[in-house]
Amino acid sequence: MSSHDNVQTPAAGWKPALHQNKNCWPAAAEGGSEQSEAIALYGQTLALPPDNTLAHFNLANALSAQGRGAEALDRYRAAARLRPEFAEARYNLALELARRGEMADALAQFAEVVRLQAALAEARYNRGVALAKARRYAEAVCQFQESLKFQPDNPAARSALERAARLER
């Protein structure tokens, strides 16, 4: 799961539905002018009820997909602040922070995601990656092992585990 995986193509007719029903939150389109339009619509909608968690989250996903990570961070943070138990918003926030090299903050968010959804293998794997980048190899090994408990056939996690175990020594 990455922030880009959360962006789905909306069903036909999402634009009129969004205009008519501010609680209708289709995910943004995957690219081009439709995604730009979705960003504009989510932005307009947030001007009405700025506490709508899903609007912040969907806008962040669309911004991230367009490579606008700094703007996406603000929206992911808003979604996590409004609904602290929203693990997917925290997960995407952690991914965006890690992409920017903000490992301490990314690790804090990954830890919270793991607390909220212990069986989320991707969160454990990506937490392990962030720990390895921070040269905390023993902790990374533990996260990769936990990830493999939930996804035993994940070759990336297996390879990362082997690398972190070598570096730990």
GUZA-598407 format. One record per residue (C-alpha): residue in three letters; residue number from 1; x, y, z. Coordinates in steps of 0.1 Angstrom, whole numbers, plus 5000, padded with zeros to 4 digits. Last residue first. Layout:
N
<site><r>ALA</r><k>NUM</k><xx>X</xx><yy>Y</yy><zz>Z</zz></site>
...
END
This chain:
169
<site><r>ARG</r><k>169</k><xx>5263</xx><yy>4922</yy><zz>5129</zz></site>
<site><r>GLU</r><k>168</k><xx>5233</xx><yy>4944</yy><zz>5123</zz></site>
<site><r>LEU</r><k>167</k><xx>5243</xx><yy>4951</yy><zz>5087</zz></site>
<site><r>ARG</r><k>166</k><xx>5240</xx><yy>4914</yy><zz>5078</zz></site>
<site><r>ALA</r><k>165</k><xx>5206</xx><yy>4912</yy><zz>5096</zz></site>
<site><r>ALA</r><k>164</k><xx>5194</xx><yy>4943</yy><zz>5078</zz></site>
<site><r>ARG</r><k>163</k><xx>5204</xx><yy>4929</yy><zz>5044</zz></site>
<site><r>GLU</r><k>162</k><xx>5187</xx><yy>4895</yy><zz>5051</zz></site>
<site><r>LEU</r><k>161</k><xx>5155</xx><yy>4912</yy><zz>5064</zz></site>
<site><r>ALA</r><k>160</k><xx>5154</xx><yy>4935</yy><zz>5033</zz></site>
<site><r>SER</r><k>159</k><xx>5156</xx><yy>4905</yy><zz>5010</zz></site>
<site><r>ARG</r><k>158</k><xx>5128</xx><yy>4887</yy><zz>5029</zz></site>
<site><r>ALA</r><k>157</k><xx>5107</xx><yy>4918</yy><zz>5029</zz></site>
<site><r>ALA</r><k>156</k><xx>5112</xx><yy>4924</yy><zz>4992</zz></site>
<site><r>PRO</r><k>155</k><xx>5104</xx><yy>4887</yy><zz>4985</zz></site>
<site><r>ASN</r><k>154</k><xx>5070</xx><yy>4888</yy><zz>5002</zz></site>
<site><r>ASP</r><k>153</k><xx>5059</xx><yy>4852</yy><zz>5004</zz></site>
<site><r>PRO</r><k>152</k><xx>5055</xx><yy>4851</yy><zz>5042</zz></site>
<site><r>GLN</r><k>151</k><xx>5031</xx><yy>4880</yy><zz>5042</zz></site>
<site><r>PHE</r><k>150</k><xx>5017</xx><yy>4883</yy><zz>5078</zz></site>
<site><r>LYS</r><k>149</k><xx>5046</xx><yy>4866</yy><zz>5096</zz></site>
<site><r>LEU</r><k>148</k><xx>5069</xx><yy>4882</yy><zz>5070</zz></site>
<site><r>SER</r><k>147</k><xx>5060</xx><yy>4917</yy><zz>5082</zz></site>
<site><r>GLU</r><k>146</k><xx>5068</xx><yy>4907</yy><zz>5117</zz></site>
<site><r>GLN</r><k>145</k><xx>5103</xx><yy>4894</yy><zz>5106</zz></site>
<site><r>PHE</r><k>144</k><xx>5108</xx><yy>4927</yy><zz>5086</zz></site>
<site><r>GLN</r><k>143</k><xx>5099</xx><yy>4947</yy><zz>5117</zz></site>
<site><r>CYS</r><k>142</k><xx>5122</xx><yy>4927</yy><zz>5140</zz></site>
<site><r>VAL</r><k>141</k><xx>5151</xx><yy>4931</yy><zz>5115</zz></site>
<site><r>ALA</r><k>140</k><xx>5145</xx><yy>4968</yy><zz>5114</zz></site>
<site><r>GLU</r><k>139</k><xx>5147</xx><yy>4971</yy><zz>5151</zz></site>
<site><r>ALA</r><k>138</k><xx>5181</xx><yy>4954</yy><zz>5151</zz></site>
<site><r>TYR</r><k>137</k><xx>5192</xx><yy>4975</yy><zz>5121</zz></site>
<site><r>ARG</r><k>136</k><xx>5186</xx><yy>5010</yy><zz>5136</zz></site>
<site><r>ARG</r><k>135</k><xx>5207</xx><yy>5026</yy><zz>5109</zz></site>
<site><r>ALA</r><k>134</k><xx>5181</xx><yy>5054</yy><zz>5103</zz></site>
<site><r>LYS</r><k>133</k><xx>5177</xx><yy>5040</yy><zz>5068</zz></site>
<site><r>ALA</r><k>132</k><xx>5172</xx><yy>5006</yy><zz>5083</zz></site>
<site><r>LEU</r><k>131</k><xx>5145</xx><yy>5020</yy><zz>5106</zz></site>
<site><r>ALA</r><k>130</k><xx>5128</xx><yy>5035</yy><zz>5076</zz></site>
<site><r>VAL</r><k>129</k><xx>5129</xx><yy>5002</yy><zz>5057</zz></site>
<site><r>GLY</r><k>128</k><xx>5116</xx><yy>4984</yy><zz>5088</zz></site>
<site><r>ARG</r><k>127</k><xx>5087</xx><yy>5008</yy><zz>5091</zz></site>
<site><r>ASN</r><k>126</k><xx>5080</xx><yy>5001</yy><zz>5054</zz></site>
<site><r>TYR</r><k>125</k><xx>5078</xx><yy>4964</yy><zz>5061</zz></site>
<site><r>ARG</r><k>124</k><xx>5057</xx><yy>4968</yy><zz>5092</zz></site>
<site><r>ALA</r><k>123</k><xx>5033</xx><yy>4991</yy><zz>5074</zz></site>
<site><r>GLU</r><k>122</k><xx>5031</xx><yy>4968</yy><zz>5045</zz></site>
<site><r>ALA</r><k>121</k><xx>5024</xx><yy>4938</yy><zz>5067</zz></site>
<site><r>LEU</r><k>120</k><xx>4993</xx><yy>4954</yy><zz>5083</zz></site>
<site><r>ALA</r><k>119</k><xx>4986</xx><yy>4929</yy><zz>5110</zz></site>
<site><r>ALA</r><k>118</k><xx>4991</xx><yy>4952</yy><zz>5140</zz></site>
<site><r>GLN</r><k>117</k><xx>4966</xx><yy>4978</yy><zz>5127</zz></site>
<site><r>LEU</r><k>116</k><xx>4963</xx><yy>5007</yy><zz>5152</zz></site>
<site><r>ARG</r><k>115</k><xx>4996</xx><yy>5001</yy><zz>5170</zz></site>
<site><r>VAL</r><k>114</k><xx>5013</xx><yy>4993</yy><zz>5136</zz></site>
<site><r>VAL</r><k>113</k><xx>4999</xx><yy>5026</yy><zz>5122</zz></site>
<site><r>GLU</r><k>112</k><xx>5011</xx><yy>5045</yy><zz>5153</zz></site>
<site><r>ALA</r><k>111</k><xx>5046</xx><yy>5031</yy><zz>5149</zz></site>
<site><r>PHE</r><k>110</k><xx>5046</xx><yy>5040</yy><zz>5112</zz></site>
<site><r>GLN</r><k>109</k><xx>5037</xx><yy>5076</yy><zz>5122</zz></site>
<site><r>ALA</r><k>108</k><xx>5065</xx><yy>5078</yy><zz>5147</zz></site>
<site><r>LEU</r><k>107</k><xx>5089</xx><yy>5063</yy><zz>5122</zz></site>
<site><r>ALA</r><k>106</k><xx>5079</xx><yy>5088</yy><zz>5096</zz></site>
<site><r>ASP</r><k>105</k><xx>5085</xx><yy>5117</yy><zz>5120</zz></site>
<site><r>ALA</r><k>104</k><xx>5120</xx><yy>5104</yy><zz>5129</zz></site>
<site><r>MET</r><k>103</k><xx>5127</xx><yy>5095</yy><zz>5093</zz></site>
<site><r>GLU</r><k>102</k><xx>5120</xx><yy>5129</yy><zz>5076</zz></site>
<site><r>GLY</r><k>101</k><xx>5139</xx><yy>5119</yy><zz>5044</zz></site>
<site><r>ARG</r><k>100</k><xx>5112</xx><yy>5134</yy><zz>5021</zz></site>
<site><r>ARG</r><k>99</k><xx>5101</xx><yy>5100</yy><zz>5009</zz></site>
<site><r>ALA</r><k>98</k><xx>5099</xx><yy>5089</yy><zz>5045</zz></site>
<site><r>LEU</r><k>97</k><xx>5075</xx><yy>5118</yy><zz>5053</zz></site>
<site><r>GLU</r><k>96</k><xx>5053</xx><yy>5108</yy><zz>5024</zz></site>
<site><r>LEU</r><k>95</k><xx>5053</xx><yy>5072</yy><zz>5034</zz></site>
<site><r>ALA</r><k>94</k><xx>5045</xx><yy>5081</yy><zz>5070</zz></site>
<site><r>LEU</r><k>93</k><xx>5016</xx><yy>5104</yy><zz>5059</zz></site>
<site><r>ASN</r><k>92</k><xx>5003</xx><yy>5076</yy><zz>5038</zz></site>
<site><r>TYR</r><k>91</k><xx>5003</xx><yy>5053</yy><zz>5068</zz></site>
<site><r>ARG</r><k>90</k><xx>4988</xx><yy>5079</yy><zz>5091</zz></site>
<site><r>ALA</r><k>89</k><xx>4959</xx><yy>5085</yy><zz>5066</zz></site>
<site><r>GLU</r><k>88</k><xx>4955</xx><yy>5047</yy><zz>5063</zz></site>
<site><r>ALA</r><k>87</k><xx>4954</xx><yy>5043</yy><zz>5101</zz></site>
<site><r>PHE</r><k>86</k><xx>4926</xx><yy>5067</yy><zz>5107</zz></site>
<site><r>GLU</r><k>85</k><xx>4926</xx><yy>5063</yy><zz>5145</zz></site>
<site><r>PRO</r><k>84</k><xx>4936</xx><yy>5100</yy><zz>5150</zz></site>
<site><r>ARG</r><k>83</k><xx>4906</xx><yy>5113</yy><zz>5131</zz></site>
<site><r>LEU</r><k>82</k><xx>4909</xx><yy>5151</yy><zz>5128</zz></site>
<site><r>ARG</r><k>81</k><xx>4946</xx><yy>5152</yy><zz>5134</zz></site>
<site><r>ALA</r><k>80</k><xx>4952</xx><yy>5123</yy><zz>5111</zz></site>
<site><r>ALA</r><k>79</k><xx>4932</xx><yy>5139</yy><zz>5083</zz></site>
<site><r>ALA</r><k>78</k><xx>4950</xx><yy>5173</yy><zz>5089</zz></site>
<site><r>ARG</r><k>77</k><xx>4984</xx><yy>5156</yy><zz>5088</zz></site>
<site><r>TYR</r><k>76</k><xx>4975</xx><yy>5139</yy><zz>5055</zz></site>
<site><r>ARG</r><k>75</k><xx>4964</xx><yy>5173</yy><zz>5041</zz></site>
<site><r>ASP</r><k>74</k><xx>4996</xx><yy>5191</yy><zz>5051</zz></site>
<site><r>LEU</r><k>73</k><xx>5017</xx><yy>5162</yy><zz>5038</zz></site>
<site><r>ALA</r><k>72</k><xx>4999</xx><yy>5163</yy><zz>5005</zz></site>
<site><r>GLU</r><k>71</k><xx>5010</xx><yy>5199</yy><zz>5000</zz></site>
<site><r>ALA</r><k>70</k><xx>5046</xx><yy>5190</yy><zz>5005</zz></site>
<site><r>GLY</r><k>69</k><xx>5043</xx><yy>5159</yy><zz>4984</zz></site>
<site><r>ARG</r><k>68</k><xx>5030</xx><yy>5175</yy><zz>4952</zz></site>
<site><r>GLY</r><k>67</k><xx>5042</xx><yy>5147</yy><zz>4929</zz></site>
<site><r>GLN</r><k>66</k><xx>5008</xx><yy>5145</yy><zz>4911</zz></site>
<site><r>ALA</r><k>65</k><xx>5000</xx><yy>5113</yy><zz>4929</zz></site>
<site><r>SER</r><k>64</k><xx>5008</xx><yy>5130</yy><zz>4962</zz></site>
<site><r>LEU</r><k>63</k><xx>4983</xx><yy>5158</yy><zz>4954</zz></site>
<site><r>ALA</r><k>62</k><xx>4956</xx><yy>5133</yy><zz>4945</zz></site>
<site><r>ASN</r><k>61</k><xx>4962</xx><yy>5112</yy><zz>4977</zz></site>
<site><r>ALA</r><k>60</k><xx>4963</xx><yy>5144</yy><zz>4998</zz></site>
<site><r>LEU</r><k>59</k><xx>4930</xx><yy>5156</yy><zz>4984</zz></site>
<site><r>ASN</r><k>58</k><xx>4914</xx><yy>5122</yy><zz>4992</zz></site>
<site><r>PHE</r><k>57</k><xx>4927</xx><yy>5124</yy><zz>5028</zz></site>
<site><r>HIS</r><k>56</k><xx>4916</xx><yy>5160</yy><zz>5034</zz></site>
<site><r>ALA</r><k>55</k><xx>4882</xx><yy>5153</yy><zz>5019</zz></site>
<site><r>LEU</r><k>54</k><xx>4879</xx><yy>5121</yy><zz>5039</zz></site>
<site><r>THR</r><k>53</k><xx>4886</xx><yy>5139</yy><zz>5072</zz></site>
<site><r>ASN</r><k>52</k><xx>4860</xx><yy>5166</yy><zz>5067</zz></site>
<site><r>ASP</r><k>51</k><xx>4869</xx><yy>5193</yy><zz>5093</zz></site>
<site><r>PRO</r><k>50</k><xx>4872</xx><yy>5221</yy><zz>5068</zz></site>
<site><r>PRO</r><k>49</k><xx>4834</xx><yy>5221</yy><zz>5062</zz></site>
<site><r>LEU</r><k>48</k><xx>4829</xx><yy>5246</yy><zz>5034</zz></site>
<site><r>ALA</r><k>47</k><xx>4864</xx><yy>5256</yy><zz>5023</zz></site>
<site><r>LEU</r><k>46</k><xx>4872</xx><yy>5219</yy><zz>5023</zz></site>
<site><r>THR</r><k>45</k><xx>4848</xx><yy>5214</yy><zz>4994</zz></site>
<site><r>GLN</r><k>44</k><xx>4865</xx><yy>5239</yy><zz>4973</zz></site>
<site><r>GLY</r><k>43</k><xx>4899</xx><yy>5222</yy><zz>4978</zz></site>
<site><r>TYR</r><k>42</k><xx>4883</xx><yy>5188</yy><zz>4971</zz></site>
<site><r>LEU</r><k>41</k><xx>4869</xx><yy>5202</yy><zz>4939</zz></site>
<site><r>ALA</r><k>40</k><xx>4902</xx><yy>5218</yy><zz>4928</zz></site>
<site><r>ILE</r><k>39</k><xx>4921</xx><yy>5185</yy><zz>4935</zz></site>
<site><r>ALA</r><k>38</k><xx>4894</xx><yy>5166</yy><zz>4915</zz></site>
<site><r>GLU</r><k>37</k><xx>4898</xx><yy>5190</yy><zz>4886</zz></site>
<site><r>SER</r><k>36</k><xx>4936</xx><yy>5184</yy><zz>4886</zz></site>
<site><r>GLN</r><k>35</k><xx>4930</xx><yy>5147</yy><zz>4887</zz></site>
<site><r>GLU</r><k>34</k><xx>4905</xx><yy>5149</yy><zz>4858</zz></site>
<site><r>SER</r><k>33</k><xx>4931</xx><yy>5171</yy><zz>4839</zz></site>
<site><r>GLY</r><k>32</k><xx>4957</xx><yy>5144</yy><zz>4838</zz></site>
<site><r>GLY</r><k>31</k><xx>4959</xx><yy>5114</yy><zz>4861</zz></site>
<site><r>GLU</r><k>30</k><xx>4946</xx><yy>5087</yy><zz>4883</zz></site>
<site><r>ALA</r><k>29</k><xx>4912</xx><yy>5101</yy><zz>4891</zz></site>
<site><r>ALA</r><k>28</k><xx>4906</xx><yy>5112</yy><zz>4926</zz></site>
<site><r>ALA</r><k>27</k><xx>4889</xx><yy>5090</yy><zz>4951</zz></site>
<site><r>PRO</r><k>26</k><xx>4851</xx><yy>5093</yy><zz>4954</zz></site>
<site><r>TRP</r><k>25</k><xx>4839</xx><yy>5113</yy><zz>4984</zz></site>
<site><r>CYS</r><k>24</k><xx>4802</xx><yy>5118</yy><zz>4984</zz></site>
<site><r>ASN</r><k>23</k><xx>4795</xx><yy>5138</yy><zz>5016</zz></site>
<site><r>LYS</r><k>22</k><xx>4794</xx><yy>5171</yy><zz>4998</zz></site>
<site><r>ASN</r><k>21</k><xx>4764</xx><yy>5158</yy><zz>4978</zz></site>
<site><r>GLN</r><k>20</k><xx>4754</xx><yy>5177</yy><zz>4947</zz></site>
<site><r>HIS</r><k>19</k><xx>4788</xx><yy>5189</yy><zz>4934</zz></site>
<site><r>LEU</r><k>18</k><xx>4804</xx><yy>5156</yy><zz>4943</zz></site>
<site><r>ALA</r><k>17</k><xx>4776</xx><yy>5136</yy><zz>4927</zz></site>
<site><r>PRO</r><k>16</k><xx>4779</xx><yy>5158</yy><zz>4895</zz></site>
<site><r>LYS</r><k>15</k><xx>4816</xx><yy>5151</yy><zz>4893</zz></site>
<site><r>TRP</r><k>14</k><xx>4814</xx><yy>5114</yy><zz>4902</zz></site>
<site><r>GLY</r><k>13</k><xx>4793</xx><yy>5105</yy><zz>4872</zz></site>
<site><r>ALA</r><k>12</k><xx>4812</xx><yy>5074</yy><zz>4861</zz></site>
<site><r>ALA</r><k>11</k><xx>4828</xx><yy>5056</yy><zz>4890</zz></site>
<site><r>PRO</r><k>10</k><xx>4861</xx><yy>5070</yy><zz>4903</zz></site>
<site><r>THR</r><k>9</k><xx>4895</xx><yy>5057</yy><zz>4893</zz></site>
<site><r>GLN</r><k>8</k><xx>4914</xx><yy>5049</yy><zz>4924</zz></site>
<site><r>VAL</r><k>7</k><xx>4941</xx><yy>5067</yy><zz>4944</zz></site>
<site><r>ASN</r><k>6</k><xx>4949</xx><yy>5045</yy><zz>4974</zz></site>
<site><r>ASP</r><k>5</k><xx>4977</xx><yy>5027</yy><zz>4956</zz></site>
<site><r>HIS</r><k>4</k><xx>4995</xx><yy>5061</yy><zz>4950</zz></site>
<site><r>SER</r><k>3</k><xx>4997</xx><yy>5067</yy><zz>4987</zz></site>
<site><r>SER</r><k>2</k><xx>5013</xx><yy>5034</yy><zz>4991</zz></site>
<site><r>MET</r><k>1</k><xx>5000</xx><yy>5000</yy><zz>5000</zz></site>
END
